[in-house]
Each structure stands twice: as C-alpha cells, then as structure tokens.
Amino acid sequence: MIVSNMEIIPGKKIREHLGLVQGSTVRTKHVGRDIMASFKNIFGGELHGYTELLHESREEAIKRMKQQAEAVGANAVLNVRFSTSSITQGAAELFAYGTAVILE
C-alpha cells in the first residue's frame, strides 16, 4: 500500500478514484508522562513521553486509514493529511485522512 502526501505518484497513473478514507485514535495523557513534563517545564527540553505518544498515535491512525483503504480495494492513499483535536481535558484525537485510489 503506497501512502503519500502527494496528489500523484511520479510514473504511476490513477486508474480509479475510490474516495475518502480515514483513521483516527483518541489518546489520553499518562500520569507518569505528566510528572516528567512538569519537570521539563522547569528545566526545558523535549517532552520525550509526549513525542512517543504522538508517534504511536500517528502510526495507529495511519494503520486504520490503510485498513479502510484496503477494504474498498485501493492500493494507494494519496494526499494524506493529519489533524488533531481536543476531545476533553487530557484527551485528544489524531485523525489521518486521504484519497483512496487504484494505481496502475
């Protein structure tokens, strides 16, 4: 499955457009990560716990988007984008979406 943020893939032709596909995950903060984040706020630096949480969230959202694309018969998802939104205090959604296509 080709996944790209480009609208086309050089050297490939779009044979069929199958529509929008998406995947999302909602994650909450972890108490241990919050404690470490509070120390980082004092001393500065990267919040590794949150970086890891966001990486895992992106991977899960992409996996779910690819599963939806496979279910409609696509072999590629083009023009992939990400969005985030706050669901409630301490919880956020990471949303991945793109256009499912069949490439030749």
N, C-alpha and C positions, 0 to 999 in steps of 0.2 A: 504494500500500500504506500503510494507516494503521498506525502503530506508536505505542502509548501505554502508559504505566504505570498507566492507569486500568482498572478492570474493565468499564466500559461507556463508550460514546461518546454524549454527550447528543444526542438527536434521531435516533439510529440504533437499529435493532433487530437483535439477533443472530439470524440465520436458521439458522445451523448451526455447531456446535462441532466443530472438526477435530482437536483435541488439542494436545499439547505440541510446540513447535518450539524449536530451539536452534541456536546458532552459537558457535564458540569459536576462539581463536587462542592459540598459545603463543609468547611472545617472550622474547628474552634481552637482557641489558644490552649496551651498546656501550662499548668501551674509552674512547673519547673522552668519552662522557657520564659515565663513572665518574670520569675525571680532573676534569671540571668539577664534579661532585657533591662530590668531596673538598674542593675549594676552597670550595664553598658551605657545607660543614660547618664550616669555619673561620670564614667571614665572615657566614654566614646568608643567607637569601633563598630564592626559589623555584628549584626544580630544573627549569629550562625543558626540558632534554633529556628528563627522565623524564615531564614533563607532556605533551610532544609524543608520546612513545612510548605512553603510556596512551590518549591521544586516538585515535591511529592504531589501537590495539588494539580500543578500543570500536567504532570505525567498522567494522572488519573483522568483528568478532563480530556486529554488527547486520546487516551485509550478508549474511553466511552464514545467519543466522536468517531473514531475509526471503526468501532463495532457497529455503530449506526450506519456508517457508510458501507461496510461490508454487507449489512442486512439488505440494503437496497441495490446491491450488485456493483458498487463502484470499485474502481481500482486505484483511485486517487481522490484526495481532497485538496482543493486549491483555494487560494485567497483566505487562508486560515488567520483568524484573529482571536484575541483573548480579551475578556472583560472581567472585572471584579465588582462586587457589590457587597455592602454590609447587610447582613440578614438581621442580626440582633447584636446586642453588646457582646463582644468577644467572638462572634462567628461571622464568617464571610464566605461568599460563593465565588469560585473561579469558574468561568464559563469559556469554553472553546467552541468556535463555530467556523464553518467554511462551506464551500460548494462541492458536493459530491459529483464526480464525473467518471466517465469511462474514457480512458486514453488509448489511442492506437499505438 
